[in-house]
Amino acid sequence: MSQHDRTFAITFVGVLGFLVVLAVVFYFIANSVVKTGGSAGENTQATQIADENIKPVGAVTVADQSGASAASAGPRSGAEVYNAVCMACHGTGAAGAPKVGDKAAWAPRHAQGIDTLNSNAINGIRAMPPKGTCGDCSDDELKGAVAYMLNESGFKVTVAAAPAAAAPAAASADAGKQIYDASCMACHSTGAAGAPKVGDKAAWAPRIAQGVDTLVNHAINGIRAMPPKGTCMSCSDDDLKAAVSYMVNESK
């Protein structure tokens, strides 16, 4: 082999060896990076899974205590409103407020009338702001507080009770006529079986004299030839009362 060939062979082997070493170095570097990245990814995923597993099922929200209790308890009594709101001034006389129990201080105010005192409590007067700062108090609750303070100061007053809900009407005149047309007319328009005819004042007069309650009782329970409810078994007592009222009104 010539000198030239030997030099080429040595150079070639050296370059090839360098490339092999460089490839091995790149391999280890790349492998190290991949392992590190994979480990971090696995750790992140594991952390996420763990967080998901220990996450609370739900969150507790604490509602406003005063609002919740006021809504659930319903209207507050006069004493409750006084203790919660009015006592600060009317228990100490602050800002010129008449103290509860001081009859002399309350006497001229009581003389103005309960309506005036209630209006003052609701709308405010002098140093007392509207509703005495009790923005969530209803007018009726404030009236109760005024009555409570007057009673505690030697004046006997009562809080007017809320008007009772009107009782539902037993049945309208139209409903009475409908019951009459559907069930009563067969006898009371013809006089069948001795039934007094509607519009016959002479026949109805002695019956009306017995009172409507008696006539309604007869209509419900039956009398002589008339069966209970006049055969209208689907009619309520109020339906029958309406029918009796209609016939009585038509026969006066």
C-alpha positions as CSV (number, residue, x, y, z in Angstrom):
1,M,0.0,0.0,0.0
2,S,1.3,3.4,-0.9
3,Q,1.8,6.2,1.5
4,H,-1.1,8.0,0.0
5,D,-3.5,5.1,0.6
6,R,-2.4,4.6,4.2
7,T,-3.0,8.3,4.9
8,F,-6.5,8.1,3.4
9,A,-7.3,4.9,5.4
10,I,-6.2,6.5,8.7
11,T,-8.2,9.6,8.0
12,F,-11.3,7.7,7.0
13,V,-11.2,5.5,10.2
14,G,-10.7,8.6,12.3
15,V,-13.6,10.4,10.8
16,L,-15.8,7.3,11.1
17,G,-14.9,6.8,14.7
18,F,-15.6,10.4,15.5
19,L,-19.0,10.2,13.9
20,V,-19.8,7.0,15.9
21,V,-18.8,8.6,19.1
22,L,-20.9,11.7,18.2
23,A,-23.9,9.5,17.5
24,V,-23.6,7.7,20.8
25,V,-23.4,11.1,22.6
26,F,-26.5,12.4,20.8
27,Y,-28.3,9.1,21.7
28,F,-27.6,9.4,25.4
29,I,-28.6,13.1,25.4
30,A,-31.8,12.5,23.6
31,N,-32.7,9.5,25.8
32,S,-32.0,11.6,28.9
33,V,-34.3,14.4,27.6
34,V,-37.1,12.0,26.7
35,K,-37.0,10.3,30.1
36,T,-37.0,13.7,31.9
37,G,-39.9,15.0,29.9
38,G,-41.8,11.7,30.3
39,S,-41.2,11.7,34.0
40,A,-42.5,15.3,34.3
41,G,-45.5,14.5,32.2
42,E,-46.2,11.4,34.3
43,N,-45.8,13.3,37.5
44,T,-48.1,16.1,36.2
45,Q,-50.8,13.6,35.2
46,A,-50.5,11.8,38.5
47,T,-50.8,15.0,40.3
48,Q,-53.9,15.9,38.3
49,I,-55.5,12.5,39.1
50,A,-54.7,12.8,42.8
51,D,-56.2,16.3,42.9
52,E,-59.3,15.0,41.1
53,N,-59.7,12.2,43.6
54,I,-59.4,14.4,46.7
55,K,-61.5,17.2,45.3
56,P,-64.5,18.0,47.6
57,V,-67.8,16.7,46.5
58,G,-69.4,20.1,47.0
59,A,-68.9,23.5,48.4
60,V,-70.7,25.0,51.4
61,T,-72.0,28.5,51.0
62,V,-72.9,30.3,54.2
63,A,-76.1,32.4,53.7
64,D,-76.7,35.6,55.4
65,Q,-77.9,34.5,58.8
66,S,-80.1,37.5,59.6
67,G,-81.9,37.3,56.3
68,A,-82.4,33.5,56.5
69,S,-83.8,33.6,60.0
70,A,-86.1,36.5,59.2
71,A,-87.5,34.8,56.2
72,S,-88.0,31.4,58.0
73,A,-89.4,32.9,61.2
74,G,-92.1,35.0,59.6
75,P,-93.3,38.4,61.0
76,R,-91.5,39.5,64.2
77,S,-93.3,40.4,67.3
78,G,-93.3,43.9,68.7
79,A,-90.9,42.8,71.5
80,E,-88.5,41.2,69.0
81,V,-88.4,44.3,66.9
82,Y,-87.9,46.5,69.9
83,N,-85.1,44.4,71.3
84,A,-83.3,44.1,67.9
85,V,-83.7,47.7,66.7
86,C,-85.5,50.2,69.0
87,M,-83.7,49.5,72.3
88,A,-80.6,51.3,71.3
89,C,-82.4,54.6,71.6
90,H,-85.6,53.9,73.4
91,G,-83.8,51.9,76.1
92,T,-81.3,54.7,76.8
93,G,-83.0,57.9,75.8
94,A,-80.4,58.6,73.1
95,A,-81.1,61.4,70.7
96,G,-84.1,62.5,72.8
97,A,-86.0,59.3,72.3
98,P,-88.6,58.6,75.0
99,K,-87.4,55.7,77.2
100,V,-89.6,52.7,77.4
101,G,-91.2,52.7,80.9
102,D,-91.1,56.5,81.2
103,K,-94.8,57.1,81.2
104,A,-94.4,60.9,81.6
105,A,-92.3,61.0,78.4
106,W,-94.7,58.9,76.5
107,A,-97.9,60.6,77.7
108,P,-97.9,63.5,75.2
109,R,-96.9,61.2,72.4
110,H,-99.7,58.8,73.3
111,A,-102.1,61.7,73.2
112,Q,-101.3,62.3,69.5
113,G,-102.9,59.0,68.7
114,I,-101.6,55.6,67.7
115,D,-101.9,56.4,64.0
116,T,-99.5,59.4,64.4
117,L,-97.0,57.3,66.3
118,N,-97.1,54.6,63.8
119,S,-96.6,57.1,61.0
120,N,-93.6,58.6,62.8
121,A,-92.1,55.2,63.3
122,I,-92.5,54.3,59.6
123,N,-91.5,57.7,58.1
124,G,-89.1,59.0,60.8
125,I,-89.3,62.1,62.9
126,R,-86.6,64.5,64.0
127,A,-83.5,62.5,64.9
128,M,-85.1,59.1,64.2
129,P,-84.7,58.0,60.6
130,P,-87.4,56.2,58.7
131,K,-88.1,52.8,60.3
132,G,-85.6,53.6,62.9
133,T,-82.9,52.1,60.6
134,C,-84.8,48.8,60.4
135,G,-84.9,48.7,56.6
136,D,-86.3,45.2,56.5
137,C,-89.1,45.8,59.0
138,S,-92.6,45.7,57.6
139,D,-95.1,48.4,58.6
140,D,-97.0,45.9,60.7
141,E,-93.8,44.9,62.5
142,L,-93.1,48.6,63.3
143,K,-96.7,49.0,64.5
144,G,-96.2,46.1,66.8
145,A,-93.0,47.6,68.2
146,V,-94.9,50.9,68.9
147,A,-97.7,49.1,70.7
148,Y,-95.1,47.1,72.7
149,M,-93.3,50.3,73.8
150,L,-96.6,52.0,74.8
151,N,-97.7,48.9,76.7
152,E,-94.4,48.8,78.5
153,S,-94.8,52.4,79.4
154,G,-98.2,52.1,81.0
155,F,-100.6,52.6,78.1
156,K,-102.8,49.7,77.1
157,V,-103.0,49.4,73.4
158,T,-103.4,46.6,71.0
159,V,-102.2,45.9,67.5
160,A,-105.0,45.7,65.0
161,A,-105.2,42.2,63.7
162,A,-104.8,41.8,60.0
163,P,-108.1,41.5,58.3
164,A,-109.2,37.9,57.9
165,A,-109.1,36.5,54.5
166,A,-112.6,36.7,53.0
167,A,-114.3,33.3,53.1
168,P,-114.9,32.0,49.6
169,A,-118.4,32.6,48.4
170,A,-120.5,29.4,48.8
171,A,-121.7,29.8,45.2
172,S,-122.8,32.6,43.0
173,A,-126.4,33.1,41.9
174,D,-125.5,31.8,38.5
175,A,-124.1,28.6,40.1
176,G,-127.4,28.2,42.0
177,K,-129.4,28.6,38.8
178,Q,-127.3,26.0,37.1
179,I,-127.9,23.5,39.9
180,Y,-131.6,24.3,39.8
181,D,-131.8,23.9,36.0
182,A,-129.9,20.6,36.1
183,S,-131.4,18.9,39.1
184,C,-134.3,20.8,40.8
185,M,-136.4,22.1,37.9
186,A,-138.0,18.7,37.2
187,C,-140.0,19.0,40.4
188,H,-139.8,22.6,41.5
189,S,-141.0,24.0,38.1
190,T,-143.9,21.6,37.8
191,G,-144.9,21.0,41.5
192,A,-144.4,17.3,41.0
193,A,-144.6,15.2,44.3
194,G,-145.8,18.3,46.2
195,A,-142.6,20.3,45.5
196,P,-143.3,24.1,45.8
197,K,-143.0,25.6,42.4
198,V,-140.4,28.3,42.0
199,G,-142.1,31.7,41.8
200,D,-145.2,30.6,43.8
201,K,-144.9,33.0,46.7
202,A,-147.8,31.4,48.6
203,A,-146.2,28.0,48.5
204,W,-142.8,29.2,49.5
205,A,-143.8,31.7,52.2
206,P,-144.2,29.1,55.1
207,R,-141.1,27.3,54.0
208,I,-139.0,30.6,53.9
209,A,-140.4,31.3,57.4
210,Q,-138.6,28.2,58.6
211,G,-135.2,29.8,57.8
212,V,-132.8,29.1,55.0
213,D,-130.7,26.8,57.2
214,T,-133.7,24.5,57.6
215,L,-134.4,24.5,53.9
216,V,-130.8,23.8,53.1
217,N,-130.9,20.9,55.6
218,H,-133.9,19.5,53.8
219,A,-132.2,19.8,50.4
220,I,-129.2,17.9,51.7
221,N,-130.9,15.2,53.7
222,G,-134.2,15.0,51.9
223,I,-137.7,15.5,53.2
224,R,-140.9,13.6,52.4
225,A,-141.0,12.7,48.7
226,M,-137.7,14.5,48.0
227,P,-134.7,12.2,48.3
228,P,-131.3,13.4,49.8
229,K,-129.7,16.0,47.6
230,G,-132.7,15.8,45.3
231,T,-130.9,12.9,43.4
232,C,-127.9,15.2,42.6
233,M,-125.4,13.1,44.4
234,S,-122.5,14.9,42.8
235,C,-123.7,18.2,44.3
236,S,-121.8,19.6,47.2
237,D,-123.5,21.1,50.2
238,D,-122.5,24.5,48.9
239,D,-124.0,23.7,45.5
240,L,-127.3,22.8,47.2
241,K,-127.2,25.9,49.4
242,A,-126.8,28.0,46.2
243,A,-129.7,26.3,44.6
244,V,-132.0,26.8,47.6
245,S,-130.9,30.5,47.7
246,Y,-131.8,30.9,44.1
247,M,-135.2,29.3,44.5
248,V,-136.0,31.4,47.6
249,N,-134.9,34.6,45.9
250,E,-137.1,33.8,42.9
251,S,-140.1,33.0,45.1
252,K,-140.1,36.0,47.5
